[in-house]
């Protein structure tokens, strides 16, 4: 039997690979400041019946990874992205292997954040479902002051649907 850390990691990888999900998450990360790991965590909690999770608990969860995400994960991502087309007169063929190592470090950093998040998850207390995923994502996006736009609503619906198909 897998522990919560492995369960969350496997869920995240499978969800991220579903058609359109990576695009939704990356766009929301880049345009709205959404934390992809936190979004995946909320999807997992909702789909796995690891609820309820209220605003106070979510704030605590967010605070538990905030510094790690900003100081390590985001820093690695920024370096990797800056290197994408070559940087500082160094050709991509020369910097590419280093960029791939940084990408691996970024993924390892994401996994560490997920380990912390999984430790903050409520125990599974019921059968999860898309309604739980939607409630959690709406709460998180509201805390980020995201607009209740058609794009955000569509993203929430698509994520919730993909979670249930995955679960």
N, C-alpha and C positions, 0 to 999 in steps of 0.2 A: 504494500500500500504506500502511495506517495504521501509525503508530508505537504503542508500548505505551501511551502516555498516552491517545491517542484511542481505542484499542481498549478500554482499561479503562473510560473514560468512557461509551462507547456501550454496552458490556456492562452497566454499572451502571444506566444509564437504562432499558434494555430489561428488565432483571431487576426493577427497582423497579416497573415498570408492570404486571408479571404479576399476575393476580388473587391477592389475599391477601398478597403479599410486602411491600408497604409497611406493612400493618398488623402483620405479624410483626416487621419491623425496628423500627418505631416503638415497639411495645410493649416489645420487648427493650431498646431504648435507654432508655425512660422507667422501666421497672421493674427492669431488671437492670444498667444501666450499660454496656450493649454499645455500642461505637462502630460506627455504621452503615457508615461508609466502610471501616473495617478489616474488617468482616464481608463487605462487597461485594468487597474486595480478596482475601480468602481464597477466596470463591466463584469469582472470576475466575481466581486462580492454580490452583485445583483443576480447574476446568472446562477451562482452556486448557493444562493440562499443565506449568504453571510450578511444578514441584515437583522435589525435595523442599524443604520449608521446615521446619526444626526449631525447637524451643522457643527456643533462643538467637537464631536469626535473627528469629523472630517478636517476641521481646522488643526487639530492635534496631529492627525496623519500628515497633512500638508507640511506642517512645521518640522516633522520628524525627518523629512528628506530635503527640505528647501536648500540648506547650505550645501549638502552633497551634490544636489542637482546643479546648482548655480556654479559652485566652485570647481567641480570635477567634470560632471557629464556635459554640461553646456560648454565649458571651456574646451574640452576635447572635440566636441562637435564643431565649434567655431574654427578651431585649427584645421580639422579635416576638411571642412567646406572651403576654407581659404586656399587650401592646397589643391583643390579639385582641378584647376586648369594650369597648374604650375604657379610658382610664387617666387618672387625676388630673383628673377632671372634664372631660376633652376628649372630645367625642363621636366615635364611630367614623367618622362621615362626614368629620370633620376630620382625624383621625389615620390613616385608612385608606391614603391615598396614601403617607405616610411608612412605614407598616407594609409596604406592597408593595415599597418601595425596600429596606427592611431584609431582606425575604425574598430579594430579588435578590442582595444582598450576602452573605447566608448561603449561597446556592447557589454564588456565586463563591468563597467561602471553602472550601466543600466541594470544588470543582474544584481549587483550589490544593493541598489535602490529597491529592487523588487524584494529582496530578502528582508529589508527593513519594513517595507509595506506589508508583506505577508504576515509579519509578526504583529502588525497592528489590526489585522482583520478580525472582525467578530467571528465567533464560531458559527458554523452552519447550523441554522435553527429551523429551517423550513425549506421547502422546494422553492428555488428561485425562479425567476421568469423575466420576460421583457419589461413588464411593468416596474419591477424593482430596479432594473438597469436604467430605465427612463427617469425614475424618481431621483436616483443617485446622480446621474449625469446632469439633470436640470439643476439640482442643488449646487453642484460644483461649478457649472457654467454661470449660474446666477452669482455665486461668490466671486467669480472673476469679472463680473459686470458685463458679460457678453450680451449682446442684444438678442431679444427673442425674435430673431429673423427666420425667414424661410430656410436659409442655408443652415443655420444652427439646428433648427427643428429637424430638418432632413438628415443631418449628421447624427443626431441623437437616435432617430428612428432606425437608420441604417445600422448603427452600432448595436442597438438593442436586438434587432433582427439577426444580425450576424452572430451575436453571443448565443442566442438560443439555438441557432443552427449548429453552433460549435459545441455546445454543452452536451 
